[in-house]
Amino acid sequence: MSTNYLAPTAAELEREWGQTLADDWHADVVAGDFAPIIRRYGVGAAAQREVCLARFGLLQASAKSMRPPGTTVNSRSESAATRTASKGAWAGRQWCIVPAQCFNVPYYREGSKRSERWRIRRADRSPLSIAGLWDRWVGDDGETLLSFSILTLNCDLHPLLSRFHRPPSDKGEPQETRTPVLLAEEDFDAWLDTTPGRAPIYFGTFGKDDLEAEPAPASVRRTTMMMPLDTAVSEL
């Protein structure tokens, strides 16, 4: 799974996804941060892509309070339709695209329970578009929160991504490896317009040769850097 990713700069958001957003956001996104998402706005022929800031950590519309984000930063693609946190967004066709330069994952060396942070990105350094779900929560006082989660899938058999699994449980049992659902550019509009029944068509990732992984040690995360990936990651 992925609970940390690098968001695009404002310039990259406009160049790669054709969207503009005046607000600022932290480049290094973790649970609770606000980051850009792209969703479908409007209905019928008038519907178009819209970019907005949303909190990383899905909060379903039926929640009684604005609780802090938790495990809902990731929604399992196999069960999102039925899980309490995500079933409303799923039924409401509240799909989104999460623009990213890369996503970061923990890497455990054999025999160690301490992880190192690695980044996964496209081998050609073009951006990633992650499939997600969004929801809108409105409090009794009218306060509104837009939030989102990343959809994930099993990658135990992926030649590259399968390396990033958690160590065995305390009982010595192997643990599943998860990865974000990655969208191809030609599927953007189809994904945003899909139905709950057809959504699984888009649940996939890229092949081994299209991705690369390398260490990305974390240091001081809290910066408001807005710079290209190769520069930004050295500051994390």
C-alpha positions, 0 to 999 in steps of 0.5 A: 500500500502507499500512504505517502506520495509526491504531488505535482507542482502547479506547473506540472498539474497544468502541463500534464493534466490540463488543470489549474489550481491557485491554492498551495499544497505540500509536495510530500503528501501524507495522511491529513494533508490536502492535495490536488485531485481531479474529478468529474463535475456536472452531469451529462454533456455539461460534465467536465474535469475539475481539479480541487484540493481534498484531504488525504484520508477518506471521510464518508458523508455519513460520519458523525464527526470530522475524525482524523484520517486513518486507514482510509488513505487506501481503499482496497479495490476488491472490497471498496464497494462494500466497506463502510468507509468507501461504499457511499463514494463507490455507489455514488460514482465518486471516482477521482484521479490523484496526480503524482510524481511518484509514490513512496513505499517501505522497503524491508531488508531481509531479517529487518523490521525497520523499513527504508523509504523507496520511491516508485516512479515511471521509468521515463519520468512522466507523471503517475495518475492514481485511481481514487475515491472522493467524498464530501462530509458536511457537519451540523454547523455546515462545515464541509470537508472534501477528502479522498483515498487511493485505490490499491490492488494486490501485487504479490506477483509483480516482478518489481512491486512484489519486493515491497512487502511487509515482514512476516507477521508475529506468527511467521505468516507472509503479508500481502503486498499492495500497490496503487491502481495506476491509470493510463492516459487514454483511460482518464475520461473513461475512468471518471465516467465509469459505473460501479460494475465496470470500475474493475476494468481499470484496476491495474498497474504498469509492467516492470519495464515501465517502472523503476524503484530507488531509495528516497531517504526521508529527512525534513518533510515539511517544506512547501517546495514546488520544484521538479521531482529530481530536485524535490526528492533530494529535499525530503 
